[in-house]
Amino acid sequence: MLTITVSSLSGGQGKTTTSLFLGRLLSRQGLTTLMLDSDPQHNLTTYLGFELSPNQPTLLEFLKKTVALLDCIYPTQDNDNLFLIPADDQLDTVQDYLSNSGVGATLLKRRLEAIRQIFQVCIIDAPPQRSQICLTVIGAADFLIIPAEASVKGYGSLVRTLDLLSGLRDVGATNASILGVLPFRDRWFGNTQAQESRAAVDGMRDEVGEKLVLPSIRESERYKQAINKRTTLSQLGYTDLEYPFEILIDKIRASVGSK
């Protein structure tokens, strides 16, 4: 199983959007895909149509191993290849558990080892804060995707995320590589890119190099429409907007084949 964490240390950077569309496309293209919602705001869980009762196990129980791990994994509607480990408001309570465990940064990786033969890809939607949960989901990753808004704020989020990744690598808490940096809400007016967007994307290239900066997710209401209708962009007739994800999928397929 290839584990990919979608992380960016600020809110509104497109982490859940990226996770959702990528997971849906991977699964529809035949890869058995596990999605993992590690954000206590649990937007990914909501977008996938789940409303959990208090007694249903989530990522909290998966990390604490208080129930059988497979009991925390749920099939999604209308897609036999897509599964979810959900989150809810109680996930925040796991922070102290991770901190006191002594192995918090590697705990999720250990838990996922038990199910790695079941799935081909795991996509983790990370929280926006530099928290214990954030550390363990980066610790579990083979690769990181870093979405970053094409703005000054987005550039800052990228820099902070790169700094965290470097720090975790230095202490041996992760071996994750960067799969790509994904500019989000890239603003264009016709064929002209907004000046702020262009400057931000240029800054991203300066930070990680040209090859790691992916084609942008352009500012568009079509993404929100697809999320609300629980479908893909291509099913709504906007195949061109899926291009950034198709590039990512090509990279993922190459990595899955090499594992």
C-alpha positions as CSV (number, residue, x, y, z in Angstrom):
1,M,0.0,0.0,0.0
2,L,1.3,3.4,-1.0
3,T,0.5,6.0,1.7
4,I,0.1,9.7,0.6
5,T,-0.6,12.5,3.1
6,V,-2.1,15.7,1.8
7,S,-0.7,18.3,4.2
8,S,-0.4,22.1,4.3
9,L,0.0,24.1,7.5
10,S,-2.8,26.6,7.1
11,G,-6.6,26.5,6.6
12,G,-8.2,26.9,3.2
13,Q,-5.3,25.5,1.2
14,G,-7.3,22.8,-0.6
15,K,-6.3,19.7,1.4
16,T,-9.7,18.2,1.6
17,T,-10.6,19.1,-1.9
18,T,-7.4,17.5,-3.2
19,S,-7.9,14.4,-1.0
20,L,-11.5,14.0,-2.1
21,F,-11.1,14.3,-5.9
22,L,-7.9,12.3,-5.9
23,G,-9.4,9.4,-3.9
24,R,-12.5,9.3,-6.1
25,L,-10.5,9.3,-9.3
26,L,-8.0,6.7,-8.1
27,S,-10.8,4.3,-7.0
28,R,-12.8,4.9,-10.2
29,Q,-9.7,4.0,-12.2
30,G,-9.5,0.6,-10.5
31,L,-7.1,1.2,-7.5
32,T,-8.4,0.0,-4.2
33,T,-8.3,3.2,-2.2
34,L,-8.5,3.9,1.5
35,M,-9.2,7.5,2.6
36,L,-8.3,8.6,6.1
37,D,-9.8,11.7,7.6
38,S,-7.4,13.0,10.3
39,D,-8.9,16.5,10.7
40,P,-11.2,16.9,13.8
41,Q,-13.3,19.2,11.6
42,H,-14.1,16.0,9.7
43,N,-15.0,17.7,6.4
44,L,-13.8,14.7,4.3
45,T,-16.1,12.4,6.3
46,T,-19.0,14.7,5.6
47,Y,-18.3,15.2,1.9
48,L,-18.3,11.4,1.5
49,G,-21.8,11.3,2.9
50,F,-21.2,9.9,6.4
51,E,-23.1,10.8,9.5
52,L,-21.7,8.8,12.3
53,S,-23.5,7.9,15.6
54,P,-21.4,8.3,18.8
55,N,-20.8,4.6,19.1
56,Q,-19.4,4.1,15.7
57,P,-15.6,3.7,15.6
58,T,-13.4,6.3,13.9
59,L,-9.8,7.2,13.5
60,L,-9.7,7.8,17.3
61,E,-10.4,4.1,18.0
62,F,-8.1,3.1,15.1
63,L,-5.1,4.9,16.7
64,K,-5.9,3.7,20.2
65,K,-6.6,0.2,19.0
66,T,-9.7,-0.1,21.2
67,V,-11.6,-2.0,18.6
68,A,-10.6,-4.3,15.7
69,L,-8.9,-2.1,13.1
70,L,-11.2,-3.3,10.3
71,D,-14.2,-2.1,12.3
72,C,-13.0,1.4,11.7
73,I,-13.0,1.1,7.9
74,Y,-16.3,1.9,6.1
75,P,-17.2,1.3,2.4
76,T,-18.5,4.3,0.6
77,Q,-21.7,4.5,-1.4
78,D,-21.7,3.7,-5.1
79,N,-18.0,2.8,-5.3
80,D,-16.7,-0.7,-4.5
81,N,-13.0,0.5,-4.5
82,L,-13.3,3.4,-2.1
83,F,-13.2,3.1,1.7
84,L,-12.9,5.5,4.6
85,I,-11.5,5.7,8.1
86,P,-13.7,8.6,9.3
87,A,-13.2,11.3,11.9
88,D,-15.5,13.2,14.3
89,D,-15.2,15.9,16.9
90,Q,-13.7,13.5,19.4
91,L,-10.5,13.1,17.4
92,D,-9.0,16.1,19.2
93,T,-8.8,14.0,22.4
94,V,-6.2,11.8,20.8
95,Q,-3.5,14.5,21.0
96,D,-2.5,13.7,24.6
97,Y,-2.5,9.9,23.8
98,L,-0.1,10.5,20.9
99,S,2.1,12.8,22.9
100,N,2.3,10.4,25.9
101,S,2.8,7.3,23.8
102,G,6.5,8.0,23.1
103,V,6.0,6.9,19.5
104,G,3.4,9.4,18.4
105,A,5.0,10.3,15.1
106,T,5.2,6.7,14.0
107,L,2.0,5.3,15.6
108,L,-0.3,5.6,12.6
109,K,2.3,4.0,10.4
110,R,2.4,1.0,12.7
111,R,-1.4,0.7,12.7
112,L,-1.6,0.9,8.9
113,E,1.0,-1.9,8.5
114,A,-1.7,-4.3,9.7
115,I,-4.0,-3.5,6.7
116,R,-1.4,-2.7,4.0
117,Q,-2.1,-5.9,2.0
118,I,-5.8,-4.9,1.6
119,F,-5.5,-1.6,-0.2
120,Q,-3.3,-0.3,-3.0
121,V,-3.4,3.4,-2.0
122,C,-4.1,5.3,1.2
123,I,-4.9,9.0,1.0
124,I,-4.7,10.9,4.3
125,D,-6.4,14.3,4.7
126,A,-4.2,16.1,7.3
127,P,-5.3,18.8,9.8
128,P,-4.1,22.4,9.2
129,Q,-2.4,22.7,12.6
130,R,1.1,21.6,13.6
131,S,-0.4,19.1,16.1
132,Q,0.4,15.6,17.3
133,I,-2.1,14.3,14.7
134,C,-0.3,16.2,12.0
135,L,3.0,14.6,13.0
136,T,1.7,11.1,13.0
137,V,0.0,11.4,9.5
138,I,3.3,12.8,8.0
139,G,5.2,10.0,9.9
140,A,2.9,7.5,8.1
141,A,3.5,8.8,4.6
142,D,5.5,7.5,1.8
143,F,4.8,10.7,-0.1
144,L,3.4,14.2,0.7
145,I,1.2,16.3,-1.6
146,I,1.3,19.9,-0.5
147,P,-1.6,22.0,-1.8
148,A,-1.1,25.7,-1.4
149,E,-3.3,28.6,-2.3
150,A,-1.8,30.8,-5.1
151,S,-1.4,33.7,-2.7
152,V,0.9,35.1,-0.1
153,K,-0.8,33.0,2.6
154,G,-0.5,29.9,0.5
155,Y,3.2,30.5,-0.1
156,G,3.7,30.8,3.7
157,S,1.8,27.6,4.3
158,L,4.1,25.8,1.9
159,V,7.2,27.1,3.6
160,R,6.0,26.1,7.0
161,T,5.1,22.6,5.8
162,L,8.5,22.1,4.1
163,D,10.1,23.2,7.4
164,L,8.1,20.7,9.4
165,L,8.9,17.9,6.9
166,S,12.6,18.7,7.1
167,G,12.5,18.6,10.9
168,L,10.8,15.3,11.0
169,R,13.2,13.8,8.5
170,D,16.2,15.1,10.6
171,V,15.0,13.1,13.6
172,G,14.1,10.0,11.6
173,A,10.3,10.4,12.2
174,T,9.4,10.1,8.5
175,N,10.9,9.0,5.2
176,A,8.3,10.8,3.2
177,S,9.2,12.4,-0.1
178,I,7.3,15.2,-1.9
179,L,5.1,13.9,-4.7
180,G,4.1,17.4,-5.7
181,V,3.1,20.9,-4.7
182,L,-0.4,21.8,-5.9
183,P,-1.3,25.5,-6.4
184,F,-4.9,26.0,-5.3
185,R,-7.4,28.7,-6.3
186,D,-5.1,30.0,-9.0
187,R,-6.9,33.1,-10.3
188,W,-7.1,33.8,-14.0
189,F,-9.0,36.4,-15.9
190,G,-9.6,34.9,-19.3
191,N,-6.1,33.9,-20.5
192,T,-4.3,36.2,-18.0
193,Q,-3.1,34.9,-14.6
194,A,-3.7,37.3,-11.7
195,Q,-0.5,39.0,-10.6
196,E,-0.7,37.6,-7.0
197,S,-1.3,34.1,-8.2
198,R,1.7,34.3,-10.7
199,A,4.0,35.6,-8.0
200,A,2.9,32.9,-5.5
201,V,3.4,30.1,-8.0
202,D,6.8,31.5,-9.0
203,G,7.7,31.5,-5.3
204,M,6.6,27.9,-5.0
205,R,8.9,26.9,-7.9
206,D,11.8,28.7,-6.3
207,E,11.2,26.7,-3.1
208,V,10.9,23.2,-4.5
209,G,11.9,23.4,-8.1
210,E,10.0,23.4,-11.4
211,K,9.4,19.6,-11.6
212,L,7.6,19.4,-8.3
213,V,5.0,22.2,-8.9
214,L,1.9,20.6,-10.5
215,P,-0.6,22.2,-12.8
216,S,-2.8,24.5,-10.8
217,I,-6.3,23.9,-9.4
218,R,-7.9,27.1,-10.9
219,E,-10.4,29.1,-9.0
220,S,-13.8,27.7,-10.0
221,E,-17.2,27.0,-8.5
222,R,-17.2,23.7,-10.4
223,Y,-15.3,22.0,-7.7
224,K,-17.8,23.0,-5.1
225,Q,-20.6,21.7,-7.4
226,A,-19.0,18.3,-7.7
227,I,-18.4,18.1,-3.9
228,N,-22.1,19.0,-3.2
229,K,-23.3,16.5,-5.7
230,R,-20.9,13.8,-4.5
231,T,-19.5,13.2,-7.9
232,T,-16.5,13.8,-10.1
233,L,-15.8,16.8,-12.3
234,S,-15.8,14.7,-15.5
235,Q,-19.3,13.4,-14.6
236,L,-20.4,17.0,-14.6
237,G,-18.8,17.6,-17.9
238,Y,-15.7,19.5,-16.7
239,T,-13.0,16.9,-17.6
240,D,-10.4,19.6,-18.2
241,L,-10.5,20.6,-14.5
242,E,-9.4,17.1,-13.5
243,Y,-6.0,17.6,-15.3
244,P,-4.0,18.3,-12.1
245,F,-5.3,15.1,-10.5
246,E,-4.6,13.1,-13.7
247,I,-1.0,14.2,-13.5
248,L,-0.9,13.1,-9.8
249,I,-2.5,9.8,-10.7
250,D,0.2,9.1,-13.3
251,K,2.8,9.7,-10.6
252,I,1.0,7.5,-8.1
253,R,0.5,4.6,-10.6
254,A,4.3,4.7,-11.2
255,S,5.0,4.5,-7.5
256,V,2.4,1.8,-6.8
257,G,4.0,-0.3,-9.5
258,S,7.4,0.1,-8.0
259,K,6.4,-1.0,-4.4
